[in-house]
Every structure is written in structure tokens, then in C-alpha cells.
Amino acid sequence: MEPLSWDHELLSLGDAELDEQHRHFIRLLNDLHESVQGSRGDITNIVQRLIDYAEEHFALEERRMREVGFPEYRSHKSLHDSCLRELRRYQMRVEREEGVASELLFFLRTWLLNHLMQVDQQLVPYLRAAGPRIHSSQ
């Protein structure tokens, strides 16, 4: 499995802050990839960083959805909540040294790519319609 790289055409939402957070998420996922491959530090620490960042990112993305009146907010938020629950389950298994790092990497890579390329892309028309006004309300 190769590390992920940012593909603007496939992954961009056209919101600079959300896009930068998505790029950072990919960097964290690549840190996990390197750790699984044995060339980078503590998996437990990386999983905690992923969870912390997911919470921060999901909060911003959900705020954006509310700001632009995204009609699928509840179902989208439910996907975020489900991802966090799954990450916390994996975290417990990693802490118990159950050898699930590769499984976690596969789950998170699959989830993130699907979420960015399909689910988050549904936000694009609403973000575009709202324009820069949503950034000035912060």
C-alpha cells in the first residue's frame, strides 16, 4: 500500500481551510502508514493524534455544513460520529497490543478516501453558493 497524496481535482472542496485540514489528515494517515511499515515512531501516539485531529476537523466541517444550510447535515455528522467511534475502538486494540495497525490503516485509508471523494463532495455546491461570507463569520 502506497502513501496517499493530495489530488486537488479529486479531493478539493474549494474551501481553503477545509482543504488544508484534509491535507493534514492525509499527512497523519501517512505517518500511520510509515509507522506500520516500521520506519516511524509510536503507533499509539499517531492514533491519538488522528483522533484529536478528526475531532477538530469534524467540528469545523459540521459548522460549515450548518453555515451553508447543508440539508444532509445529520447523516453526514452521523458518519463522522461513526468514524470516531471506530477510531476509538482501534485505539483500545492498539493499546492492548492486538496487532491491528495494518487493519486500522486499511480502515482509515478506505474511509477517508470514500468520505473525501464522495460524501464531502456533496458539500461543494453549498460552499460555492455561500462564497466567502461563511469565512467572515468566525
C-alpha positions as CSV (number, residue, x, y, z in Angstrom):
1,M,0.0,0.0,0.0
2,E,1.4,3.3,-1.0
3,P,1.2,6.6,1.0
4,L,-1.6,8.9,-0.1
5,S,-1.0,12.2,-1.8
6,W,-3.3,15.2,-2.2
7,D,-5.1,15.4,-5.6
8,H,-6.7,18.8,-5.8
9,E,-9.1,17.9,-8.6
10,L,-10.5,14.8,-6.8
11,L,-10.4,16.0,-3.2
12,S,-10.7,19.7,-3.0
13,L,-13.9,21.2,-1.7
14,G,-13.0,24.8,-2.7
15,D,-12.8,25.9,0.9
16,A,-9.1,26.7,1.8
17,E,-9.4,25.8,5.5
18,L,-11.2,22.5,5.0
19,D,-8.9,21.6,2.1
20,E,-5.8,22.3,4.3
21,Q,-7.3,20.2,7.1
22,H,-7.9,17.4,4.7
23,R,-4.3,17.6,3.5
24,H,-3.2,17.5,7.2
25,F,-5.4,14.4,7.7
26,I,-3.6,12.7,4.8
27,R,-0.3,13.6,6.3
28,L,-1.3,12.0,9.6
29,L,-2.6,8.9,7.7
30,N,0.8,8.7,6.0
31,D,2.5,9.0,9.4
32,L,0.5,5.9,10.4
33,H,1.5,4.2,7.2
34,E,5.2,4.8,7.9
35,S,4.7,3.6,11.5
36,V,3.1,0.4,10.2
37,Q,6.0,-0.1,7.8
38,G,8.3,0.2,10.8
39,S,10.0,3.4,9.8
40,R,8.3,5.8,12.1
41,G,7.6,6.1,15.9
42,D,4.9,5.1,18.2
43,I,1.6,3.9,16.7
44,T,-0.3,4.7,19.9
45,N,0.8,8.3,19.7
46,I,-0.2,8.6,16.0
47,V,-3.6,7.1,16.6
48,Q,-4.2,9.7,19.4
49,R,-3.1,12.5,17.1
50,L,-5.5,11.1,14.4
51,I,-8.4,11.1,16.9
52,D,-7.7,14.5,18.2
53,Y,-7.4,15.9,14.7
54,A,-10.5,14.2,13.5
55,E,-12.5,15.7,16.3
56,E,-11.2,19.2,15.5
57,H,-11.7,18.8,11.7
58,F,-15.2,17.3,12.1
59,A,-16.2,20.2,14.3
60,L,-15.2,22.7,11.6
61,E,-16.7,20.7,8.8
62,E,-20.0,20.4,10.7
63,R,-20.0,24.1,11.5
64,R,-19.5,24.8,7.8
65,M,-22.4,22.5,6.9
66,R,-24.7,24.4,9.3
67,E,-23.5,27.8,8.0
68,V,-24.3,26.9,4.4
69,G,-27.6,25.1,5.2
70,F,-26.4,21.7,4.0
71,P,-29.6,19.5,4.0
72,E,-27.7,16.3,4.7
73,Y,-26.1,17.6,7.9
74,R,-27.4,15.0,10.2
75,S,-26.5,12.0,8.1
76,H,-23.1,13.5,7.4
77,K,-22.5,14.1,11.1
78,S,-23.5,10.6,11.8
79,L,-20.7,9.4,9.5
80,H,-18.3,11.5,11.5
81,D,-19.5,10.1,14.8
82,S,-19.3,6.6,13.5
83,C,-15.7,7.1,12.3
84,L,-14.7,8.5,15.7
85,R,-16.3,5.5,17.5
86,E,-14.4,3.2,15.2
87,L,-11.1,5.0,15.7
88,R,-11.5,4.8,19.5
89,R,-12.2,1.1,19.2
90,Y,-9.0,0.7,17.2
91,Q,-7.2,2.8,19.7
92,M,-8.1,0.5,22.5
93,R,-7.0,-2.5,20.5
94,V,-3.7,-0.8,19.6
95,E,-3.1,0.0,23.3
96,R,-3.8,-3.7,24.1
97,E,-1.2,-4.6,21.5
98,E,-3.5,-6.7,19.4
99,G,-1.5,-6.1,16.3
100,V,-4.3,-4.2,14.4
101,A,-2.2,-1.3,13.0
102,S,-2.4,-2.6,9.4
103,E,-6.2,-3.2,9.8
104,L,-6.6,0.3,11.2
105,L,-4.6,1.8,8.3
106,F,-6.8,0.0,5.8
107,F,-10.0,1.1,7.5
108,L,-8.9,4.7,7.8
109,R,-7.5,5.0,4.3
110,T,-10.7,3.4,2.8
111,W,-12.9,5.6,5.0
112,L,-11.1,8.8,4.3
113,L,-10.9,8.4,0.5
114,N,-14.5,7.4,0.3
115,H,-15.5,10.3,2.5
116,L,-13.4,12.9,0.7
117,M,-14.2,11.8,-2.8
118,Q,-17.9,11.1,-2.4
119,V,-19.5,12.3,0.8
120,D,-17.7,15.6,1.3
121,Q,-18.0,16.4,-2.4
122,Q,-21.8,16.8,-1.8
123,L,-20.9,20.0,0.1
124,V,-19.2,21.7,-2.8
125,P,-22.3,23.3,-4.4
126,Y,-23.4,24.7,-1.0
127,L,-19.9,26.0,-0.2
128,R,-19.7,27.7,-3.6
129,A,-23.2,29.2,-3.2
130,A,-22.2,30.6,0.2
131,G,-19.0,32.0,-1.1
132,P,-16.6,33.9,1.2
133,R,-19.3,35.0,3.6
134,I,-19.0,31.9,5.7
135,H,-15.4,32.6,6.4
136,S,-16.1,36.0,7.8
137,S,-18.5,34.8,10.5
138,Q,-15.7,33.2,12.5
